[in-house]
Amino acid sequence: MIKINVCVGSSCHIRGSYKIIELMNNAVKENGLEDKVAVSAAFCLGHCMNGVSVKVNDQIFGVNEDSFNEFFEDHVKTLALTEA
């Protein structure tokens, strides 16, 4: 199971963390990955200057609405399909 934590701390909240959570949940569902990916909120992941901080397993990325689709394809969907 891939664990994804999306920061909802004040800096990430201002940058749209709840929109990223919504996009992530929708993408997981649309791609049928509900049994492979767990999405949850987290407080500060320590990368406040890089957009919304998203932790995939143990790696942290900065994500925004514009970069979400590429991020999801490259770092979530690909990983979920290789762990199948």
PyMOL Python script that loads the backbone (N, CA, C, O; Angstrom):
from pymol import cmd

cmd.read_pdbstr("""\
ATOM      1  N   MET A   1       0.859  -1.184   0.000  1.00  0.00           N
ATOM      2  CA  MET A   1       0.000   0.000   0.000  1.00  0.00           C
ATOM      3  C   MET A   1       0.896   1.234   0.000  1.00  0.00           C
ATOM      4  O   MET A   1       1.819   1.354   0.805  1.00  0.00           O
ATOM      5  N   ILE A   2       0.603   2.143  -0.917  1.00  0.00           N
ATOM      6  CA  ILE A   2       1.335   3.397  -1.001  1.00  0.00           C
ATOM      7  C   ILE A   2       0.679   4.392  -0.062  1.00  0.00           C
ATOM      8  O   ILE A   2      -0.528   4.620  -0.140  1.00  0.00           O
ATOM      9  N   LYS A   3       1.458   4.982   0.818  1.00  0.00           N
ATOM     10  CA  LYS A   3       0.943   5.959   1.771  1.00  0.00           C
ATOM     11  C   LYS A   3       1.267   7.362   1.276  1.00  0.00           C
ATOM     12  O   LYS A   3       2.428   7.704   1.050  1.00  0.00           O
ATOM     13  N   ILE A   4       0.227   8.164   1.112  1.00  0.00           N
ATOM     14  CA  ILE A   4       0.394   9.541   0.667  1.00  0.00           C
ATOM     15  C   ILE A   4      -0.126  10.461   1.755  1.00  0.00           C
ATOM     16  O   ILE A   4      -1.275  10.358   2.184  1.00  0.00           O
ATOM     17  N   ASN A   5       0.746  11.368   2.194  1.00  0.00           N
ATOM     18  CA  ASN A   5       0.366  12.382   3.163  1.00  0.00           C
ATOM     19  C   ASN A   5       0.439  13.736   2.491  1.00  0.00           C
ATOM     20  O   ASN A   5       1.459  14.089   1.899  1.00  0.00           O
ATOM     21  N   VAL A   6      -0.644  14.497   2.580  1.00  0.00           N
ATOM     22  CA  VAL A   6      -0.686  15.842   2.031  1.00  0.00           C
ATOM     23  C   VAL A   6      -0.693  16.816   3.203  1.00  0.00           C
ATOM     24  O   VAL A   6      -1.552  16.743   4.081  1.00  0.00           O
ATOM     25  N   CYS A   7       0.274  17.727   3.204  1.00  0.00           N
ATOM     26  CA  CYS A   7       0.397  18.683   4.302  1.00  0.00           C
ATOM     27  C   CYS A   7      -0.797  19.632   4.296  1.00  0.00           C
ATOM     28  O   CYS A   7      -1.190  20.144   3.248  1.00  0.00           O
ATOM     29  N   VAL A   8      -1.367  19.859   5.469  1.00  0.00           N
ATOM     30  CA  VAL A   8      -2.442  20.829   5.630  1.00  0.00           C
ATOM     31  C   VAL A   8      -2.049  21.906   6.641  1.00  0.00           C
ATOM     32  O   VAL A   8      -2.906  22.607   7.180  1.00  0.00           O
ATOM     33  N   GLY A   9      -0.743  22.029   6.892  1.00  0.00           N
ATOM     34  CA  GLY A   9      -0.244  23.098   7.753  1.00  0.00           C
ATOM     35  C   GLY A   9      -0.540  24.446   7.136  1.00  0.00           C
ATOM     36  O   GLY A   9      -0.979  24.513   5.988  1.00  0.00           O
ATOM     37  N   SER A  10      -0.312  25.518   7.867  1.00  0.00           N
ATOM     38  CA  SER A  10      -0.743  26.845   7.425  1.00  0.00           C
ATOM     39  C   SER A  10      -0.178  27.245   6.063  1.00  0.00           C
ATOM     40  O   SER A  10      -0.926  27.762   5.233  1.00  0.00           O
ATOM     41  N   SER A  11       1.088  27.029   5.807  1.00  0.00           N
ATOM     42  CA  SER A  11       1.685  27.423   4.533  1.00  0.00           C
ATOM     43  C   SER A  11       1.092  26.622   3.374  1.00  0.00           C
ATOM     44  O   SER A  11       0.738  27.189   2.341  1.00  0.00           O
ATOM     45  N   CYS A  12       0.985  25.323   3.545  1.00  0.00           N
ATOM     46  CA  CYS A  12       0.422  24.478   2.485  1.00  0.00           C
ATOM     47  C   CYS A  12      -1.078  24.718   2.322  1.00  0.00           C
ATOM     48  O   CYS A  12      -1.607  24.651   1.213  1.00  0.00           O
ATOM     49  N   HIS A  13      -1.750  24.994   3.425  1.00  0.00           N
ATOM     50  CA  HIS A  13      -3.179  25.309   3.367  1.00  0.00           C
ATOM     51  C   HIS A  13      -3.410  26.520   2.468  1.00  0.00           C
ATOM     52  O   HIS A  13      -4.300  26.510   1.618  1.00  0.00           O
ATOM     53  N   ILE A  14      -2.610  27.551   2.659  1.00  0.00           N
ATOM     54  CA  ILE A  14      -2.729  28.766   1.849  1.00  0.00           C
ATOM     55  C   ILE A  14      -2.438  28.469   0.378  1.00  0.00           C
ATOM     56  O   ILE A  14      -3.000  29.113  -0.508  1.00  0.00           O
ATOM     57  N   ARG A  15      -1.571  27.507   0.119  1.00  0.00           N
ATOM     58  CA  ARG A  15      -1.199  27.158  -1.260  1.00  0.00           C
ATOM     59  C   ARG A  15      -2.143  26.144  -1.909  1.00  0.00           C
ATOM     60  O   ARG A  15      -1.933  25.754  -3.058  1.00  0.00           O
ATOM     61  N   GLY A  16      -3.174  25.715  -1.188  1.00  0.00           N
ATOM     62  CA  GLY A  16      -4.193  24.870  -1.806  1.00  0.00           C
ATOM     63  C   GLY A  16      -4.149  23.405  -1.457  1.00  0.00           C
ATOM     64  O   GLY A  16      -4.497  22.566  -2.286  1.00  0.00           O
ATOM     65  N   SER A  17      -3.732  23.076  -0.257  1.00  0.00           N
ATOM     66  CA  SER A  17      -3.604  21.661   0.107  1.00  0.00           C
ATOM     67  C   SER A  17      -4.923  20.901   0.022  1.00  0.00           C
ATOM     68  O   SER A  17      -4.930  19.731  -0.359  1.00  0.00           O
ATOM     69  N   TYR A  18      -6.034  21.538   0.369  1.00  0.00           N
ATOM     70  CA  TYR A  18      -7.307  20.816   0.322  1.00  0.00           C
ATOM     71  C   TYR A  18      -7.721  20.533  -1.114  1.00  0.00           C
ATOM     72  O   TYR A  18      -8.378  19.524  -1.370  1.00  0.00           O
ATOM     73  N   LYS A  19      -7.359  21.391  -2.052  1.00  0.00           N
ATOM     74  CA  LYS A  19      -7.608  21.129  -3.467  1.00  0.00           C
ATOM     75  C   LYS A  19      -6.752  19.949  -3.927  1.00  0.00           C
ATOM     76  O   LYS A  19      -7.221  19.110  -4.696  1.00  0.00           O
ATOM     77  N   ILE A  20      -5.505  19.878  -3.465  1.00  0.00           N
ATOM     78  CA  ILE A  20      -4.623  18.760  -3.824  1.00  0.00           C
ATOM     79  C   ILE A  20      -5.191  17.454  -3.269  1.00  0.00           C
ATOM     80  O   ILE A  20      -5.156  16.428  -3.949  1.00  0.00           O
ATOM     81  N   ILE A  21      -5.707  17.480  -2.056  1.00  0.00           N
ATOM     82  CA  ILE A  21      -6.328  16.275  -1.481  1.00  0.00           C
ATOM     83  C   ILE A  21      -7.523  15.851  -2.335  1.00  0.00           C
ATOM     84  O   ILE A  21      -7.699  14.667  -2.621  1.00  0.00           O
ATOM     85  N   GLU A  22      -8.336  16.815  -2.737  1.00  0.00           N
ATOM     86  CA  GLU A  22      -9.493  16.510  -3.591  1.00  0.00           C
ATOM     87  C   GLU A  22      -9.043  15.916  -4.924  1.00  0.00           C
ATOM     88  O   GLU A  22      -9.588  14.907  -5.371  1.00  0.00           O
ATOM     89  N   LEU A  23      -8.055  16.537  -5.557  1.00  0.00           N
ATOM     90  CA  LEU A  23      -7.534  16.013  -6.820  1.00  0.00           C
ATOM     91  C   LEU A  23      -6.964  14.610  -6.641  1.00  0.00           C
ATOM     92  O   LEU A  23      -7.193  13.734  -7.475  1.00  0.00           O
ATOM     93  N   MET A  24      -6.222  14.397  -5.553  1.00  0.00           N
ATOM     94  CA  MET A  24      -5.611  13.099  -5.292  1.00  0.00           C
ATOM     95  C   MET A  24      -6.682  12.029  -5.101  1.00  0.00           C
ATOM     96  O   MET A  24      -6.604  10.959  -5.706  1.00  0.00           O
ATOM     97  N   ASN A  25      -7.669  12.306  -4.274  1.00  0.00           N
ATOM     98  CA  ASN A  25      -8.731  11.327  -4.045  1.00  0.00           C
ATOM     99  C   ASN A  25      -9.479  11.004  -5.334  1.00  0.00           C
ATOM    100  O   ASN A  25      -9.800   9.844  -5.594  1.00  0.00           O
ATOM    101  N   ASN A  26      -9.756  12.025  -6.139  1.00  0.00           N
ATOM    102  CA  ASN A  26     -10.446  11.806  -7.410  1.00  0.00           C
ATOM    103  C   ASN A  26      -9.593  10.969  -8.363  1.00  0.00           C
ATOM    104  O   ASN A  26     -10.101  10.048  -9.003  1.00  0.00           O
ATOM    105  N   ALA A  27      -8.301  11.283  -8.460  1.00  0.00           N
ATOM    106  CA  ALA A  27      -7.409  10.549  -9.363  1.00  0.00           C
ATOM    107  C   ALA A  27      -7.252   9.095  -8.922  1.00  0.00           C
ATOM    108  O   ALA A  27      -7.227   8.190  -9.757  1.00  0.00           O
ATOM    109  N   VAL A  28      -7.149   8.873  -7.629  1.00  0.00           N
ATOM    110  CA  VAL A  28      -7.038   7.508  -7.112  1.00  0.00           C
ATOM    111  C   VAL A  28      -8.289   6.716  -7.500  1.00  0.00           C
ATOM    112  O   VAL A  28      -8.196   5.584  -7.974  1.00  0.00           O
ATOM    113  N   LYS A  29      -9.449   7.323  -7.295  1.00  0.00           N
ATOM    114  CA  LYS A  29     -10.707   6.654  -7.617  1.00  0.00           C
ATOM    115  C   LYS A  29     -10.850   6.421  -9.125  1.00  0.00           C
ATOM    116  O   LYS A  29     -11.219   5.327  -9.553  1.00  0.00           O
ATOM    117  N   GLU A  30     -10.558   7.451  -9.930  1.00  0.00           N
ATOM    118  CA  GLU A  30     -10.697   7.346 -11.388  1.00  0.00           C
ATOM    119  C   GLU A  30      -9.782   6.274 -11.980  1.00  0.00           C
ATOM    120  O   GLU A  30     -10.099   5.685 -13.014  1.00  0.00           O
ATOM    121  N   ASN A  31      -8.646   6.023 -11.321  1.00  0.00           N
ATOM    122  CA  ASN A  31      -7.689   5.037 -11.816  1.00  0.00           C
ATOM    123  C   ASN A  31      -7.827   3.682 -11.130  1.00  0.00           C
ATOM    124  O   ASN A  31      -7.014   2.786 -11.359  1.00  0.00           O
ATOM    125  N   GLY A  32      -8.845   3.526 -10.296  1.00  0.00           N
ATOM    126  CA  GLY A  32      -9.100   2.249  -9.638  1.00  0.00           C
ATOM    127  C   GLY A  32      -7.993   1.816  -8.699  1.00  0.00           C
ATOM    128  O   GLY A  32      -7.690   0.628  -8.596  1.00  0.00           O
ATOM    129  N   LEU A  33      -7.388   2.774  -8.012  1.00  0.00           N
ATOM    130  CA  LEU A  33      -6.245   2.470  -7.141  1.00  0.00           C
ATOM    131  C   LEU A  33      -6.597   2.505  -5.654  1.00  0.00           C
ATOM    132  O   LEU A  33      -5.708   2.571  -4.805  1.00  0.00           O
ATOM    133  N   GLU A  34      -7.885   2.461  -5.342  1.00  0.00           N
ATOM    134  CA  GLU A  34      -8.300   2.570  -3.946  1.00  0.00           C
ATOM    135  C   GLU A  34      -7.685   1.519  -3.043  1.00  0.00           C
ATOM    136  O   GLU A  34      -7.438   1.788  -1.867  1.00  0.00           O
ATOM    137  N   ASP A  35      -7.431   0.329  -3.565  1.00  0.00           N
ATOM    138  CA  ASP A  35      -6.845  -0.737  -2.752  1.00  0.00           C
ATOM    139  C   ASP A  35      -5.314  -0.679  -2.722  1.00  0.00           C
ATOM    140  O   ASP A  35      -4.680  -1.480  -2.035  1.00  0.00           O
ATOM    141  N   LYS A  36      -4.719   0.261  -3.461  1.00  0.00           N
ATOM    142  CA  LYS A  36      -3.265   0.367  -3.527  1.00  0.00           C
ATOM    143  C   LYS A  36      -2.717   1.661  -2.936  1.00  0.00           C
ATOM    144  O   LYS A  36      -1.530   1.743  -2.620  1.00  0.00           O
ATOM    145  N   VAL A  37      -3.580   2.682  -2.783  1.00  0.00           N
ATOM    146  CA  VAL A  37      -3.129   4.010  -2.359  1.00  0.00           C
ATOM    147  C   VAL A  37      -3.992   4.501  -1.206  1.00  0.00           C
ATOM    148  O   VAL A  37      -5.220   4.472  -1.289  1.00  0.00           O
ATOM    149  N   ALA A  38      -3.353   4.953  -0.132  1.00  0.00           N
ATOM    150  CA  ALA A  38      -4.048   5.547   1.010  1.00  0.00           C
ATOM    151  C   ALA A  38      -3.640   7.009   1.115  1.00  0.00           C
ATOM    152  O   ALA A  38      -2.457   7.325   1.236  1.00  0.00           O
ATOM    153  N   VAL A  39      -4.627   7.899   1.067  1.00  0.00           N
ATOM    154  CA  VAL A  39      -4.377   9.344   1.120  1.00  0.00           C
ATOM    155  C   VAL A  39      -4.835   9.865   2.465  1.00  0.00           C
ATOM    156  O   VAL A  39      -5.941   9.561   2.914  1.00  0.00           O
ATOM    157  N   SER A  40      -3.979  10.656   3.115  1.00  0.00           N
ATOM    158  CA  SER A  40      -4.365  11.276   4.379  1.00  0.00           C
ATOM    159  C   SER A  40      -3.720  12.647   4.506  1.00  0.00           C
ATOM    160  O   SER A  40      -2.767  12.971   3.797  1.00  0.00           O
ATOM    161  N   ALA A  41      -4.250  13.436   5.411  1.00  0.00           N
ATOM    162  CA  ALA A  41      -3.712  14.763   5.687  1.00  0.00           C
ATOM    163  C   ALA A  41      -2.644  14.641   6.763  1.00  0.00           C
ATOM    164  O   ALA A  41      -2.682  13.733   7.594  1.00  0.00           O
ATOM    165  N   ALA A  42      -1.698  15.559   6.738  1.00  0.00           N
ATOM    166  CA  ALA A  42      -0.632  15.591   7.744  1.00  0.00           C
ATOM    167  C   ALA A  42      -0.279  17.043   8.013  1.00  0.00           C
ATOM    168  O   ALA A  42      -0.517  17.916   7.178  1.00  0.00           O
ATOM    169  N   PHE A  43       0.286  17.292   9.173  1.00  0.00           N
ATOM    170  CA  PHE A  43       0.776  18.636   9.432  1.00  0.00           C
ATOM    171  C   PHE A  43       2.218  18.726   8.997  1.00  0.00           C
ATOM    172  O   PHE A  43       2.792  17.724   8.569  1.00  0.00           O
ATOM    173  N   CYS A  44       2.793  19.843   9.088  1.00  0.00           N
ATOM    174  CA  CYS A  44       4.062  20.232   8.463  1.00  0.00           C
ATOM    175  C   CYS A  44       5.009  19.074   8.149  1.00  0.00           C
ATOM    176  O   CYS A  44       5.400  18.293   9.016  1.00  0.00           O
ATOM    177  N   LEU A  45       5.352  19.008   6.872  1.00  0.00           N
ATOM    178  CA  LEU A  45       6.308  18.004   6.402  1.00  0.00           C
ATOM    179  C   LEU A  45       7.697  18.614   6.220  1.00  0.00           C
ATOM    180  O   LEU A  45       8.631  17.934   5.796  1.00  0.00           O
ATOM    181  N   GLY A  46       7.824  19.908   6.545  1.00  0.00           N
ATOM    182  CA  GLY A  46       9.128  20.549   6.548  1.00  0.00           C
ATOM    183  C   GLY A  46       9.625  21.078   5.209  1.00  0.00           C
ATOM    184  O   GLY A  46      10.809  21.385   5.076  1.00  0.00           O
ATOM    185  N   HIS A  47       8.761  21.189   4.228  1.00  0.00           N
ATOM    186  CA  HIS A  47       9.159  21.698   2.912  1.00  0.00           C
ATOM    187  C   HIS A  47       8.206  22.822   2.497  1.00  0.00           C
ATOM    188  O   HIS A  47       7.612  22.780   1.420  1.00  0.00           O
ATOM    189  N   CYS A  48       8.073  23.800   3.344  1.00  0.00           N
ATOM    190  CA  CYS A  48       7.054  24.838   3.210  1.00  0.00           C
ATOM    191  C   CYS A  48       7.214  25.730   1.979  1.00  0.00           C
ATOM    192  O   CYS A  48       6.231  26.324   1.537  1.00  0.00           O
ATOM    193  N   MET A  49       8.384  25.842   1.427  1.00  0.00           N
ATOM    194  CA  MET A  49       8.611  26.764   0.317  1.00  0.00           C
ATOM    195  C   MET A  49       8.406  26.122  -1.050  1.00  0.00           C
ATOM    196  O   MET A  49       8.563  26.799  -2.067  1.00  0.00           O
ATOM    197  N   ASN A  50       8.064  24.850  -1.106  1.00  0.00           N
ATOM    198  CA  ASN A  50       8.006  24.129  -2.377  1.00  0.00           C
ATOM    199  C   ASN A  50       6.599  23.843  -2.866  1.00  0.00           C
ATOM    200  O   ASN A  50       6.400  22.852  -3.568  1.00  0.00           O
ATOM    201  N   GLY A  51       5.626  24.654  -2.532  1.00  0.00           N
ATOM    202  CA  GLY A  51       4.242  24.353  -2.891  1.00  0.00           C
ATOM    203  C   GLY A  51       3.629  23.487  -1.817  1.00  0.00           C
ATOM    204  O   GLY A  51       4.143  23.428  -0.700  1.00  0.00           O
ATOM    205  N   VAL A  52       2.553  22.823  -2.131  1.00  0.00           N
ATOM    206  CA  VAL A  52       1.924  21.912  -1.174  1.00  0.00           C
ATOM    207  C   VAL A  52       2.834  20.690  -1.046  1.00  0.00           C
ATOM    208  O   VAL A  52       3.156  20.037  -2.038  1.00  0.00           O
ATOM    209  N   SER A  53       3.234  20.396   0.162  1.00  0.00           N
ATOM    210  CA  SER A  53       4.117  19.248   0.392  1.00  0.00           C
ATOM    211  C   SER A  53       3.298  17.965   0.379  1.00  0.00           C
ATOM    212  O   SER A  53       2.296  17.838   1.081  1.00  0.00           O
ATOM    213  N   VAL A  54       3.747  17.023  -0.432  1.00  0.00           N
ATOM    214  CA  VAL A  54       3.088  15.726  -0.543  1.00  0.00           C
ATOM    215  C   VAL A  54       4.149  14.652  -0.343  1.00  0.00           C
ATOM    216  O   VAL A  54       5.154  14.609  -1.053  1.00  0.00           O
ATOM    217  N   LYS A  55       3.909  13.797   0.628  1.00  0.00           N
ATOM    218  CA  LYS A  55       4.843  12.711   0.934  1.00  0.00           C
ATOM    219  C   LYS A  55       4.288  11.415   0.359  1.00  0.00           C
ATOM    220  O   LYS A  55       3.185  10.990   0.700  1.00  0.00           O
ATOM    221  N   VAL A  56       5.067  10.800  -0.514  1.00  0.00           N
ATOM    222  CA  VAL A  56       4.711   9.507  -1.096  1.00  0.00           C
ATOM    223  C   VAL A  56       5.688   8.498  -0.514  1.00  0.00           C
ATOM    224  O   VAL A  56       6.883   8.527  -0.808  1.00  0.00           O
ATOM    225  N   ASN A  57       5.159   7.606   0.318  1.00  0.00           N
ATOM    226  CA  ASN A  57       5.994   6.721   1.118  1.00  0.00           C
ATOM    227  C   ASN A  57       6.990   7.585   1.879  1.00  0.00           C
ATOM    228  O   ASN A  57       6.573   8.269   2.815  1.00  0.00           O
ATOM    229  N   ASP A  58       8.260   7.601   1.547  1.00  0.00           N
ATOM    230  CA  ASP A  58       9.218   8.401   2.306  1.00  0.00           C
ATOM    231  C   ASP A  58       9.826   9.560   1.518  1.00  0.00           C
ATOM    232  O   ASP A  58      10.794  10.172   1.969  1.00  0.00           O
ATOM    233  N   GLN A  59       9.268   9.867   0.348  1.00  0.00           N
ATOM    234  CA  GLN A  59       9.805  10.931  -0.484  1.00  0.00           C
ATOM    235  C   GLN A  59       8.822  12.103  -0.510  1.00  0.00           C
ATOM    236  O   GLN A  59       7.615  11.904  -0.651  1.00  0.00           O
ATOM    237  N   ILE A  60       9.351  13.343  -0.373  1.00  0.00           N
ATOM    238  CA  ILE A  60       8.500  14.528  -0.317  1.00  0.00           C
ATOM    239  C   ILE A  60       8.640  15.335  -1.604  1.00  0.00           C
ATOM    240  O   ILE A  60       9.739  15.541  -2.117  1.00  0.00           O
ATOM    241  N   PHE A  61       7.487  15.785  -2.110  1.00  0.00           N
ATOM    242  CA  PHE A  61       7.416  16.557  -3.346  1.00  0.00           C
ATOM    243  C   PHE A  61       6.641  17.841  -3.086  1.00  0.00           C
ATOM    244  O   PHE A  61       5.818  17.901  -2.172  1.00  0.00           O
ATOM    245  N   GLY A  62       6.902  18.864  -3.885  1.00  0.00           N
ATOM    246  CA  GLY A  62       6.104  20.081  -3.889  1.00  0.00           C
ATOM    247  C   GLY A  62       5.138  20.004  -5.059  1.00  0.00           C
ATOM    248  O   GLY A  62       5.565  19.828  -6.200  1.00  0.00           O
ATOM    249  N   VAL A  63       3.845  20.132  -4.794  1.00  0.00           N
ATOM    250  CA  VAL A  63       2.815  19.952  -5.823  1.00  0.00           C
ATOM    251  C   VAL A  63       1.869  21.146  -5.803  1.00  0.00           C
ATOM    252  O   VAL A  63       1.570  21.697  -4.744  1.00  0.00           O
ATOM    253  N   ASN A  64       1.402  21.538  -6.985  1.00  0.00           N
ATOM    254  CA  ASN A  64       0.334  22.529  -7.085  1.00  0.00           C
ATOM    255  C   ASN A  64      -0.674  22.021  -8.116  1.00  0.00           C
ATOM    256  O   ASN A  64      -0.475  20.964  -8.716  1.00  0.00           O
ATOM    257  N   GLU A  65      -1.744  22.768  -8.317  1.00  0.00           N
ATOM    258  CA  GLU A  65      -2.781  22.311  -9.253  1.00  0.00           C
ATOM    259  C   GLU A  65      -2.228  22.118 -10.659  1.00  0.00           C
ATOM    260  O   GLU A  65      -2.612  21.178 -11.355  1.00  0.00           O
ATOM    261  N   ASP A  66      -1.330  23.000 -11.079  1.00  0.00           N
ATOM    262  CA  ASP A  66      -0.767  22.907 -12.431  1.00  0.00           C
ATOM    263  C   ASP A  66       0.120  21.681 -12.620  1.00  0.00           C
ATOM    264  O   ASP A  66       0.170  21.109 -13.708  1.00  0.00           O
ATOM    265  N   SER A  67       0.810  21.286 -11.575  1.00  0.00           N
ATOM    266  CA  SER A  67       1.739  20.149 -11.692  1.00  0.00           C
ATOM    267  C   SER A  67       1.124  18.830 -11.249  1.00  0.00           C
ATOM    268  O   SER A  67       1.767  17.785 -11.347  1.00  0.00           O
ATOM    269  N   PHE A  68      -0.123  18.867 -10.759  1.00  0.00           N
ATOM    270  CA  PHE A  68      -0.707  17.672 -10.163  1.00  0.00           C
ATOM    271  C   PHE A  68      -0.772  16.482 -11.103  1.00  0.00           C
ATOM    272  O   PHE A  68      -0.338  15.388 -10.742  1.00  0.00           O
ATOM    273  N   ASN A  69      -1.309  16.674 -12.308  1.00  0.00           N
ATOM    274  CA  ASN A  69      -1.495  15.526 -13.215  1.00  0.00           C
ATOM    275  C   ASN A  69      -0.180  14.838 -13.530  1.00  0.00           C
ATOM    276  O   ASN A  69      -0.109  13.609 -13.514  1.00  0.00           O
ATOM    277  N   GLU A  70       0.854  15.601 -13.814  1.00  0.00           N
ATOM    278  CA  GLU A  70       2.170  15.010 -14.096  1.00  0.00           C
ATOM    279  C   GLU A  70       2.722  14.309 -12.855  1.00  0.00           C
ATOM    280  O   GLU A  70       3.268  13.209 -12.945  1.00  0.00           O
ATOM    281  N   PHE A  71       2.576  14.955 -11.694  1.00  0.00           N
ATOM    282  CA  PHE A  71       3.018  14.349 -10.433  1.00  0.00           C
ATOM    283  C   PHE A  71       2.306  13.020 -10.208  1.00  0.00           C
ATOM    284  O   PHE A  71       2.944  12.018  -9.886  1.00  0.00           O
ATOM    285  N   PHE A  72       0.987  13.009 -10.374  1.00  0.00           N
ATOM    286  CA  PHE A  72       0.222  11.787 -10.127  1.00  0.00           C
ATOM    287  C   PHE A  72       0.671  10.663 -11.055  1.00  0.00           C
ATOM    288  O   PHE A  72       0.902   9.539 -10.611  1.00  0.00           O
ATOM    289  N   GLU A  73       0.794  10.969 -12.338  1.00  0.00           N
ATOM    290  CA  GLU A  73       1.219   9.959 -13.311  1.00  0.00           C
ATOM    291  C   GLU A  73       2.613   9.416 -12.992  1.00  0.00           C
ATOM    292  O   GLU A  73       2.832   8.204 -13.014  1.00  0.00           O
ATOM    293  N   ASP A  74       3.549  10.313 -12.697  1.00  0.00           N
ATOM    294  CA  ASP A  74       4.951   9.931 -12.503  1.00  0.00           C
ATOM    295  C   ASP A  74       5.247   9.295 -11.150  1.00  0.00           C
ATOM    296  O   ASP A  74       6.086   8.399 -11.057  1.00  0.00           O
ATOM    297  N   HIS A  75       4.563   9.752 -10.098  1.00  0.00           N
ATOM    298  CA  HIS A  75       4.967   9.343  -8.755  1.00  0.00           C
ATOM    299  C   HIS A  75       3.934   8.540  -7.980  1.00  0.00           C
ATOM    300  O   HIS A  75       4.261   7.949  -6.951  1.00  0.00           O
ATOM    301  N   VAL A  76       2.722   8.507  -8.442  1.00  0.00           N
ATOM    302  CA  VAL A  76       1.703   7.736  -7.738  1.00  0.00           C
ATOM    303  C   VAL A  76       1.246   6.566  -8.614  1.00  0.00           C
ATOM    304  O   VAL A  76       1.404   5.403  -8.242  1.00  0.00           O
ATOM    305  N   LYS A  77       0.691   6.881  -9.754  1.00  0.00           N
ATOM    306  CA  LYS A  77       0.167   5.822 -10.626  1.00  0.00           C
ATOM    307  C   LYS A  77       1.244   4.833 -11.048  1.00  0.00           C
ATOM    308  O   LYS A  77       1.038   3.622 -10.972  1.00  0.00           O
ATOM    309  N   THR A  78       2.374   5.332 -11.483  1.00  0.00           N
ATOM    310  CA  THR A  78       3.466   4.457 -11.897  1.00  0.00           C
ATOM    311  C   THR A  78       3.920   3.555 -10.754  1.00  0.00           C
ATOM    312  O   THR A  78       4.141   2.361 -10.950  1.00  0.00           O
ATOM    313  N   LEU A  79       4.057   4.130  -9.560  1.00  0.00           N
ATOM    314  CA  LEU A  79       4.479   3.350  -8.398  1.00  0.00           C
ATOM    315  C   LEU A  79       3.411   2.309  -8.033  1.00  0.00           C
ATOM    316  O   LEU A  79       3.736   1.163  -7.722  1.00  0.00           O
ATOM    317  N   ALA A  80       2.162   2.709  -8.074  1.00  0.00           N
ATOM    318  CA  ALA A  80       1.076   1.783  -7.737  1.00  0.00           C
ATOM    319  C   ALA A  80       1.018   0.620  -8.713  1.00  0.00           C
ATOM    320  O   ALA A  80       0.771  -0.517  -8.312  1.00  0.00           O
ATOM    321  N   LEU A  81       1.240   0.894  -9.977  1.00  0.00           N
ATOM    322  CA  LEU A  81       1.176  -0.169 -10.980  1.00  0.00           C
ATOM    323  C   LEU A  81       2.396  -1.096 -10.919  1.00  0.00           C
ATOM    324  O   LEU A  81       2.296  -2.280 -11.240  1.00  0.00           O
ATOM    325  N   THR A  82       3.545  -0.554 -10.506  1.00  0.00           N
ATOM    326  CA  THR A  82       4.739  -1.414 -10.398  1.00  0.00           C
ATOM    327  C   THR A  82       4.714  -2.275  -9.141  1.00  0.00           C
ATOM    328  O   THR A  82       5.380  -3.309  -9.077  1.00  0.00           O
ATOM    329  N   GLU A  83       3.946  -1.846  -8.145  1.00  0.00           N
ATOM    330  CA  GLU A  83       3.816  -2.629  -6.908  1.00  0.00           C
ATOM    331  C   GLU A  83       2.711  -3.652  -7.002  1.00  0.00           C
ATOM    332  O   GLU A  83       2.481  -4.393  -6.047  1.00  0.00           O
ATOM    333  N   ALA A  84       2.022  -3.715  -8.123  1.00  0.00           N
ATOM    334  CA  ALA A  84       0.887  -4.632  -8.285  1.00  0.00           C
ATOM    335  C   ALA A  84       1.311  -6.076  -8.249  1.00  0.00           C
ATOM    336  O   ALA A  84       0.473  -6.969  -8.372  1.00  0.00           O
TER     337      ALA A  84
END
""", "prot")
cmd.dss("prot")
cmd.show_as("cartoon", "prot")
cmd.util.cbc("prot")
cmd.orient("prot")
